[in-house]
Amino acid sequence: MIREYAVVGGGIGGCSIAALLNAHGHDVVLIEKERTLGGCASTFIHEGNTYNAGATTISGFHEGGIVKRLFNTVGVTPKLISSDPAIAILQGEKSCIRYRNLDTFIEEVNRFYPHPKHDEFWKLVHSVQEAFYALEASYYYSNRSRFKKIVSLFSFYPLLKTFRPYLFFNAKEFITRFYGDIDSEFFDFLEAQILIVAQASCDKINFFTAALALGYTFNETHYPVGGMGAVCETLTSKIPDVRKGCPLLSVKREGDLYHLTTAQGIIRTRNLIMGTSHYESSRWFDDKEIRAYYATFEKRNNQQSAFLLYMKVKSDRIFDHHYQLISDSILPYTLSKSLFVSFSDPSDTAFASGYYHITASIHTDSRMWLGLSPSHYKTQKSDLHDLLQGWICDRLCLQRDAITQSFAATPKTFSRYINRTQLGGNALTLSNSPPLLPSNDTPIRGFYQVGDTSYAAQGWPGVVMGAFNCMRLIHG
């Protein structure tokens, strides 16, 4: 049997494109190495306890949002709980709440970081993100040929026209000039939020990207009931052929067909969509053209990754879904001053009753973890684990004896389970603009790519945008 489409990788990108193809009547098979879907956004069980591997919040599911459009197109509805406030940001003695309502948040930020320019600044941020989502469906990006790329770039004209004042200005310089006498603590407050959404510091991105990152919480955000993996399971529930626990072993291209050797047999397909990282996918191919294609983007690999701390805590207290802790300096073995901490919802029966399950993440560089001796790696991992656990306990007033389980994951851990060490994908930076990034199509016939290393960006909205872009390119 020859399949029409085979999708490799059950992360957000792979699940999204497979679900869209199926909804449009295409024959598709989705294969995933692990026994759970989600990739970087999966949910896993460790010694009988459930945790989110990484991503813990969903944006873009509001009316008119691109994630909502995806689920409407597929015809399924995930179980979500609206989170408002989206984040509680703890910095020193400050506890600033990111309320969804603009005016309420401006009052809040003025309470902790008083400045006469706040009203103007945050209204600008709000207007940029509203205008962007109104234009989001009007442009597309192709990389099939030089001609196709140029034609697709013309579709960006409305975006360029609308946001020209913010596209060519370094975000750090723009913010500094806007505020004039910006306080270093407030700048760290902004930087921490920008990094967690845009996956890049504000000195490397334009103000347009920074505004979208800072405006993230003005959109409705959601907590995934049953864990993030449950959302991916729901998204793919109408696909007849989803093969979990099915590692890809190799791919050969013969004529117009791709031959996938997997742990569950050989799949022959006319079209292959890789929902994997551009930087770690060539391992499956011996085809020179495909390997050369991946090699052209290797210089885009920023080696950025994450260190994750997982905890199970017994507590009767009520916690918000998300916190961001900000330190005065970059933490050892990391790239950041901030830690993103997510709590399970007490009503979520997928997690133990009376306990909170915590996923805490911080940016790191994969090169800080790979190539270490076993003893050095173990010590470094333990040191950062203990540091972050202590910080969370101290800042959120958790008793250490309330912790019943605690362990960590490094880039090396993610390499073992999801075949990638680089996490966060291709950040849109001043030196990494769309014309330089890979698209969802390629110059190779029948060969496509989705996920956070291809157009357009990170998180559910960015990756789903890429899936819709891929469908547009497939249908012409």
C-alpha positions in Angstrom: 0.0 0.0 0.0 1.3 3.4 -0.9 0.2 6.2 1.4 -0.5 9.8 0.3 1.2 11.5 3.3 3.4 10.2 6.1 4.0 12.6 9.0 7.0 11.8 11.2 6.9 13.2 14.8 3.8 13.6 17.0 4.7 17.0 18.4 2.5 20.1 18.0 3.5 20.5 14.4 3.2 16.9 13.4 -0.2 16.5 15.1 -1.5 19.7 13.6 -0.6 19.0 10.0 -1.7 15.4 10.2 -5.1 16.5 11.7 -5.5 19.1 9.0 -4.6 16.7 6.2 -7.1 14.2 7.5 -9.8 16.8 7.9 -9.3 17.8 4.2 -9.8 14.2 3.1 -6.2 13.2 2.6 -4.8 9.7 3.4 -2.3 10.2 6.2 -0.3 8.1 8.7 1.3 9.8 11.7 4.2 8.0 13.4 5.7 8.9 16.8 8.7 7.4 18.6 7.2 7.6 22.1 4.0 6.0 23.3 2.6 9.5 24.0 2.0 12.4 21.6 3.3 15.9 22.1 7.1 15.9 21.7 8.4 18.9 23.6 4.8 19.4 24.7 4.1 15.8 25.8 2.7 14.5 29.1 4.6 11.6 30.7 4.4 9.3 33.7 7.4 9.0 36.0 7.1 6.4 38.8 3.3 6.6 38.7 3.1 10.4 38.6 2.0 12.5 35.6 3.9 15.6 34.4 4.0 17.9 31.5 7.3 17.5 29.7 7.7 21.2 28.8 4.9 23.4 27.5 2.2 24.0 30.0 0.0 26.8 28.6 -2.0 27.3 25.4 -2.5 30.6 23.7 -4.5 31.3 20.5 -7.7 29.4 21.5 -9.7 32.6 21.8 -12.5 33.4 19.2 -10.7 34.2 16.0 -7.4 32.8 17.3 -5.4 30.5 15.0 -5.4 27.5 17.5 -9.1 27.8 17.9 -9.4 27.8 14.0 -7.3 24.6 13.9 -9.6 22.7 16.3 -12.7 24.0 14.6 -11.3 22.8 11.2 -10.5 19.4 12.6 -13.9 19.2 14.4 -12.7 18.4 17.9 -12.6 20.4 21.2 -9.8 20.1 23.8 -10.6 20.3 27.5 -9.1 23.6 28.7 -9.4 25.9 31.6 -9.0 29.6 31.1 -6.1 31.2 33.0 -6.6 34.7 34.2 -4.3 36.0 35.4 -1.9 34.3 33.0 1.2 34.7 35.1 2.3 36.0 38.5 5.7 37.5 38.1 7.8 37.5 41.3 10.9 39.7 41.4 12.6 40.5 44.6 9.8 41.5 47.0 7.5 42.4 44.1 4.6 40.2 42.9 3.2 41.7 39.7 0.2 39.9 38.1 -0.2 39.8 34.3 -3.9 40.4 34.1 -5.6 39.9 30.7 -7.4 43.2 30.9 -5.2 46.0 29.7 -6.3 48.8 32.1 -6.2 46.4 35.1 -2.6 45.4 34.2 -1.4 49.0 33.6 -2.6 49.8 37.1 -0.8 46.7 38.4 2.5 47.5 36.7 2.4 51.1 37.9 2.0 49.8 41.4 5.3 48.0 41.3 7.3 49.8 38.6 5.8 53.4 38.6 6.6 55.3 35.4 4.6 58.0 33.4 5.2 56.2 30.1 3.5 52.9 31.1 0.1 53.8 29.8 1.4 54.7 26.4 3.8 51.8 26.2 1.4 49.0 27.1 -1.3 50.4 24.8 1.2 50.3 22.0 2.0 46.7 22.8 -1.7 45.8 22.9 -2.4 47.5 19.6 0.5 45.8 17.8 -0.6 42.3 18.9 -4.3 43.1 18.0 -3.3 44.4 14.5 -1.0 41.4 13.9 -3.7 38.8 14.6 -6.0 40.7 12.3 -3.5 40.3 9.5 -2.2 36.8 10.4 -4.0 34.9 7.6 -3.1 37.3 4.8 0.5 36.2 4.1 2.4 32.9 3.5 5.9 31.8 2.9 7.4 29.3 0.4 10.9 28.0 -0.1 10.3 25.6 -3.0 12.2 27.8 -5.4 13.7 31.2 -5.6 10.7 32.4 -7.7 8.2 30.9 -5.3 10.0 32.5 -2.3 10.0 36.0 -4.0 6.3 35.7 -4.8 5.4 34.6 -1.3 7.4 37.5 0.3 5.2 39.9 -1.6 2.3 38.7 0.5 4.1 40.2 3.6 3.5 43.7 2.2 0.5 44.5 4.4 2.5 43.3 7.4 5.5 45.4 6.4 3.3 48.5 5.8 1.5 48.2 9.1 4.5 47.5 11.3 7.3 49.2 9.5 8.1 51.6 12.5 8.8 48.5 14.7 10.4 46.0 12.3 13.8 47.6 11.8 14.5 48.8 15.4 16.3 46.7 18.0 13.9 46.0 20.8 16.3 47.0 23.6 17.1 50.3 21.9 13.5 51.0 21.2 12.4 50.3 24.8 15.3 52.3 26.3 14.6 55.2 24.0 10.8 55.0 24.7 11.1 55.1 28.4 14.2 57.3 28.6 15.1 56.6 32.2 14.2 52.9 32.4 14.9 51.1 35.7 17.1 48.0 35.4 14.7 46.0 37.5 11.8 46.9 35.2 14.0 46.1 32.2 14.6 42.6 33.6 10.9 42.3 34.1 10.3 42.9 30.4 13.3 40.8 29.3 12.1 37.8 31.2 8.7 37.8 29.5 10.2 38.4 26.1 12.6 35.5 26.4 10.0 33.0 27.5 7.8 33.7 24.5 10.1 34.9 21.8 13.0 32.5 22.7 15.5 35.4 22.3 16.7 38.3 24.4 15.5 41.8 23.4 18.9 42.9 22.1 18.6 40.3 19.3 15.1 40.9 18.1 13.1 43.8 16.7 10.5 45.7 18.7 7.6 44.1 16.7 8.6 40.6 17.9 9.1 42.0 21.4 5.7 43.6 21.4 4.1 40.3 20.4 5.9 38.5 23.2 4.9 41.1 25.8 1.3 41.1 24.5 1.0 37.3 24.8 -1.0 37.5 28.0 -3.5 40.0 26.7 -4.9 37.1 24.7 -6.8 34.4 26.4 -4.5 31.7 27.7 -5.5 28.2 28.8 -4.5 25.4 31.1 -4.7 21.9 29.4 -6.9 19.5 31.4 -5.2 16.1 31.5 -1.9 17.5 30.5 -0.6 19.0 27.3 -0.4 15.5 25.8 -4.2 15.1 26.1 -4.6 18.1 23.8 -2.5 16.4 21.1 -4.5 13.2 21.6 -7.7 15.1 21.1 -6.3 16.9 18.0 -5.4 13.6 16.3 -8.4 11.6 17.5 -10.1 11.5 14.1 -7.0 10.2 12.3 -7.5 6.5 11.5 -3.8 5.6 11.5 -1.7 7.0 14.4 1.3 4.8 15.2 2.7 5.5 18.7 5.8 3.7 20.0 7.0 3.6 16.4 10.5 4.9 16.0 11.7 5.9 12.6 14.9 4.0 11.7 15.7 5.3 8.2 14.3 6.9 5.1 15.2 6.1 1.5 14.0 8.1 -1.6 13.4 6.0 -4.7 11.9 7.9 -7.6 8.7 9.6 -6.4 8.3 7.5 -3.3 9.8 7.7 0.2 10.4 4.4 1.9 10.2 4.7 5.7 11.7 1.9 7.7 10.1 2.0 11.2 9.9 -0.3 14.2 6.5 -1.3 13.0 7.4 -2.1 9.4 8.0 -0.2 6.1 5.7 2.7 5.1 5.8 3.8 1.4 4.5 7.3 0.8 4.3 9.9 -2.0 4.8 12.8 0.4 6.8 13.0 3.6 6.3 15.6 6.3 8.9 15.8 9.0 7.6 17.2 12.3 11.2 17.1 13.7 14.0 19.6 14.2 15.9 20.7 11.1 19.1 20.4 13.1 18.7 16.7 14.1 16.8 15.1 11.2 19.5 14.3 8.7 20.4 11.2 10.7 17.5 9.3 9.1 18.6 10.0 5.5 21.3 8.8 3.2 19.9 10.9 0.3 22.5 13.5 -0.6 20.0 16.2 -1.7 18.0 15.9 1.6 21.2 16.0 3.7 22.4 19.0 1.8 19.1 20.7 2.4 19.4 20.3 6.2 23.0 21.4 6.1 22.1 24.8 4.7 20.3 25.6 7.9 22.7 24.3 10.4 24.2 27.8 11.0 20.7 28.8 12.3 21.1 26.4 15.2 21.6 28.5 18.3 22.1 25.5 20.5 19.4 26.9 22.9 17.7 24.4 25.0 16.1 24.0 28.4 16.6 22.5 31.9 13.4 21.2 33.5 12.6 20.5 37.1 9.6 18.3 38.0 8.1 18.2 41.5 5.1 16.6 43.2 4.0 18.7 46.3 1.5 18.0 49.0 -0.3 21.3 49.8 -3.8 22.6 50.6 -2.9 26.1 49.4 -4.3 27.6 46.3 -1.7 28.4 43.6 -2.0 30.2 40.3 -1.4 28.1 37.2 1.9 29.9 36.3 4.6 31.9 38.0 7.8 33.5 36.7 10.6 34.0 39.2 13.2 36.6 38.3 16.7 36.7 39.8 19.3 39.5 39.9 21.7 37.5 37.8 21.9 34.7 35.3 21.8 31.3 37.1 24.7 28.8 36.9 24.6 26.5 33.8 21.7 28.5 32.3 21.2 31.5 29.9 18.5 33.2 32.0 17.7 35.1 35.1 14.1 33.7 35.1 12.4 30.5 35.9 8.9 29.6 34.6 7.0 27.5 37.1 3.7 25.8 36.3 1.3 24.1 38.7 -1.3 21.5 37.9 -5.0 22.5 38.5 -6.5 21.0 41.7 -9.6 20.0 39.7 -7.5 18.0 37.1 -8.0 14.3 37.9 -5.1 13.3 35.7 -2.9 14.5 38.5 -3.1 13.2 42.1 -5.8 14.7 44.3 -4.4 16.8 47.1 -1.1 17.2 45.3 0.3 19.7 42.9 2.5 18.5 40.0 5.0 21.2 39.0 6.9 21.7 35.8 9.6 24.4 36.0 11.8 25.4 33.0 14.8 27.7 32.4 16.8 28.4 29.2 20.2 26.8 28.9 22.7 26.0 26.1 22.9 22.3 25.1 26.7 22.6 24.9 26.8 23.1 28.6 25.5 19.6 29.1 26.7 17.4 26.2 30.2 15.9 26.3 30.6 16.1 30.0 32.0 13.1 31.9 29.3 11.1 33.7 30.4 12.3 37.1 30.6 16.0 36.0 27.2 15.7 34.3 25.6 14.2 37.4 27.1 16.8 39.8 26.1 19.7 37.5 22.5 18.4 37.1 22.2 17.8 40.9 23.5 21.3 41.7 21.0 23.1 39.4 18.2 20.8 40.5 18.8 21.8 44.2 19.3 25.5 43.4 16.0 25.7 41.5 14.1 23.6 44.0 15.3 25.8 46.8 14.4 28.9 44.9 10.8 27.7 44.2 10.3 26.6 47.9 11.7 29.9 49.3 9.8 32.2 46.9 6.5 30.4 46.9 6.6 29.5 50.6 6.6 25.7 50.1 7.9 23.4 52.8 10.6 21.2 51.6 9.1 18.2 53.5 6.0 18.7 51.4 7.9 17.5 48.3 7.2 13.9 47.6 9.0 13.6 44.3 11.6 15.7 42.5 13.8 15.1 39.5 15.2 17.0 36.5 15.7 16.8 32.7 18.6 18.3 30.7 19.2 18.7 26.9 20.7 15.2 27.1 17.5 13.8 28.5 15.4 15.4 25.7 17.9 13.9 23.1 17.1 10.5 24.5 13.3 10.8 24.5 12.4 13.2 21.6 15.6 13.0 19.4 16.5 16.7 19.9 18.6 18.8 22.1 17.8 22.2 20.6 14.5 23.4 22.1 12.6 26.5 21.3 13.2 26.4 17.6 14.2 29.2 15.3 13.6 32.5 17.1 12.8 35.4 14.8 15.7 37.7 15.4 17.3 40.6 13.5 19.8 38.2 11.9 17.2 35.4 11.6 14.3 37.0 9.6 11.8 35.0 7.6 13.6 35.2 4.2 16.5 33.4 5.8 14.5 30.7 7.6 13.3 27.4 6.2 9.7 27.2 5.1 7.3 24.3 5.4 7.9 23.3 1.8 11.4 22.5 0.3 13.0 22.3 -3.1 12.6 18.6 -2.9 9.5 17.1 -4.4 7.0 15.8 -1.9 9.2 16.7 1.1 7.8 19.1 3.8 8.7 20.2 7.3 6.6 21.5 10.2 7.5 22.4 13.8 9.3 25.2 15.6 12.4 25.2 13.4 10.4 26.0 10.3 8.1 28.9 9.6 6.8 30.7 11.5 7.7 30.8 15.2 7.3 29.1 18.6 4.5 27.9 20.9 1.1 26.7 19.8 0.2 29.8 17.7 3.5 29.9 15.8 3.7 26.2 15.1 0.0 26.0 14.1 0.5 29.0 11.8 3.2 26.9 10.1 0.8 23.9 9.8 -1.7 26.1 8.0 1.0 27.5 5.9 2.0 24.0 4.9 -1.5 23.1 3.9 -1.7 26.2 1.7 1.5 25.2 0.0 0.3 21.7 -0.5 -3.0 22.8 -2.0 -1.2 25.5 -4.1 
